[in-house]
């Protein structure tokens, strides 16, 4: 299959590397510097170059802020039968974008990133395929993700955004709160160092990505739960309530068992 990848960032490069052995791949990025280490693919810097390549599938791996814009830049040069796809972690606006087009589409979300995941072993990681996607698109990505040994789930656009609010917004917000009150430690403990590593990895991500994930419409409801639990924990600590602490810890252990 002839596949065009939009964006030569971390995930775009990952998909180019994974797919280039079985498919004819082209990578489009307006920054030539990002294409320097892209191998075994056609490298493009202008949307017009896409026309001669005539891809059968487009994988949009552009920075979240520019996902829709990246699509619009190449649409005039794509065959009508070309399948549009994205791997965005936030689907805000994409459902509407696809519905306004006549081309088939498939929206997925690899639930891992190069910052934390070991790309050599993804067997503990997951991927989501949006159920409203076209059949052929779903078949392609289900096969790809299965070969990568990812655990594959199928959710609607709404279910995806609700899941992201829980699985990403809660740890993101918790980590940001930890980092915002953190002080330098000359002799940090093991737990502190682990939290520090997570915070540094999170804050190495694109600001727009972090913002959009936290601006998910389902995030506030999750943050309210955090606030309520912090209030409960604070009352237990201030009251030196040993029985209350025991019950609280029992509940927490039950949640993670």
N, C-alpha and C positions, 0 to 999 in steps of 0.2 A: 504494500500500500504506500502511496505517496502522502507523507504527513508533513505539515508545516507547523513549527513550534514558534509561538510568539513570545519573545523574551528569552535572553540568555543568562538569566540569574541562576540562583541555586537550583530551583526546581526545574526550570527550563533546561538547564545543562544535564540534570539527572535524567529527565525523560529522553533527551537527545541521545544520551549514552546508552540507556536501556533499550531504546527502539531501533537504533541505527544498524544493528546486526541483522535485523529481520525485515526492515522496511527502508524505503528511500526517504531520507529525512532532509528537510531544509529548516534553518533557524533564521528568524528575522529579528534583528535588534538594531535600533537606530544608533546605538553606541558601538562603533567598531572595536573598541577596546575590550568589550565584553565577549566578543567573538574569537578572541585570540586563542583560547584554549578549547574551542569547540572543534572536535575532530570527526572524521567519517561522515560529514554532512555538507550540504550546500550552505554557504553563509550569505545572508542578504542584509542590506542596510536600508533599502527603499521598498515601500509597498508595491511599486510597479513591477518589481522583479518577480513577484508572486505569480503573475499571469502566465508566464511561460512554464512555470513549474506545475501549475494546475493541480493543486493538492486535492486529495479525496477526503482528508480529515485535517482540521485545524485544532491544535491544542493551545489554548491561550494561557500562557504562564507569565504574562506581564504582571508587573506590580499591581496590587489590588486597586490602587487609585486610578490606574490607566486601563483596567480590563476592558470596559465597554469601548473606550476610545481606540484601543488596539484592534478590536473587532471592526469598528467602523472604518478604520484606515485601510483594511485589506478587503472588505466586502466587495468593492467594485471589481476586484481582480480575481475573485473566486468563482469556480464553476457553480451552477445552481444546485448541483447534487452534492456539493461538498458539505460534510457534516461539521458543524461548529461544536466546539467543546471548551470547557473551562475547568480549572482545578482550584477555583477560588475557595478560600476558607470562609468567606462571607458571601452569601448569595443575594444580598440586597440589590435590587434593581435588575438582576439577571433574568429572573422569571419573566418580567415584563419585556425585557429586551428580546428574548427568544420568541415570545408569543407574537411579537410584531414582525417576525421574519417568516419566510416560507421555507427556508432551509431546515433540514433535520438538525437536531442538536442533542448533546449529551452533557450533563453537568455532573461532575464528580468532585470528591474532596479526599485526597490522600491525607489521612489523619496523622501525619508525621512531618517532620522537617529536618533538614540537614543539621540544624543546631544541636538537637538532642538525640535523634534516632541514629542507629548504626545501619547505614545503607547496605552493608554487606549481609545483614540478617534482619529482615523485616517481619519475621514470623510472629512477633508479639504486637505488631502494629495493625491498624485498621484503615479501611477506606470506605467511603460512602458513595453510592451511586444514586442520583436523584431519579425517582420512579417515573416522573413525567417525561423522561428522556426517550428518544426514539429507540426502537428495538435494536437496530444494527449497532448504534452507538453503545448501548448497554452491553451487548454481546462482546464488543471489542474490549471495553475497559474491564469487564468482569474477567475475561480471559487474561488480560495483562496483569491485573492485580492478583489473580489467583496464581499466576506463574511467579510473581514476586513474593508469594506465600503470605500475602496480606489477608486479614479477616475482612470479608466484604459484606456490607450491609446495604439495604435499599430503603431509602427514606424519601418522603415527599419534600418539597422545598420548605414547607412549614416545619415538618418534623426535623429537618436538618438544622434549621436556625434555632429551634428549641434545644436540640442536642448540643450545639455549639455554645449556647448561653450557659449550659451546665458544665460541659467538659472543658471549655477554654476560658470562659469569662470568670468563673470562680477561681481557678488557679492563677490566672493572670492578675485579677484584682487582689487576691491574697498576697501574691508575690510583690506587687507594687506597694501595698501597704507596708509589708515587712521592710522593703528597701527604703521607703520614705522615712521611717523612724530609726533606721539602722545607724549605729555609730561604729567607728573603727575599733577593731579588737586586736590588741597585741598578741593575745593568746586565745584565739577562737576555738571553741569546742567543735566536735565533729558535726553536730546538727547544724550549728551556725554556718560552718563552711559549706555544707550541702545546700542550705538555703541561699547562701551567697552565690554559689555556682549557678543555681537555677535563675537567680535574679540577673546575673551578668549575661546568661544566655538569652533570657527573655528580652532584656534591654538592648541586645545587639540586633533585634529584629527591627524592621521598618516601622517608624512611628505611625504611619497611616494605617498599617496593618493592625497594630495594637489598638489604635483608636476605633477602627471600624468593628473589630471584634467586640470591644467593650460597648460600642454604640448599638449593638444588636438590640432590637426592640424587646427581646426576652431577658436581657441582662439585668435590668433593675429589679425584677422579681427575685432573682437569685441573690443579688447583693442585699436585699432586704432580709433574706434568711440569714446571711452572714452577720448583719448588724444585730439581729435578734439573738443569735447565739453568742456573740461577743458580749452583749448586754447581760445575758444569763450567766456567762462565765465570770464576768466582772463582779456581779452580785455575789456569786459563790466565793470568790477570792476575797473580796472586801469583808464578807461576813465570816470568813474562815470556817465555812460550812463543810465539814469533812464528809458528812453523809451525802450532801448535795454534789460534792466533787466525785465521790464514788459512783453515784448514779450517772453523772455526766460522762465519766470515763467509760463506764459500762456501755452507754449508748453509742459513744464514738467507736469503741471496739466492735460493736455489733455492726455498725455501718461499713467498716472496712474489712469485715470477715468474709 
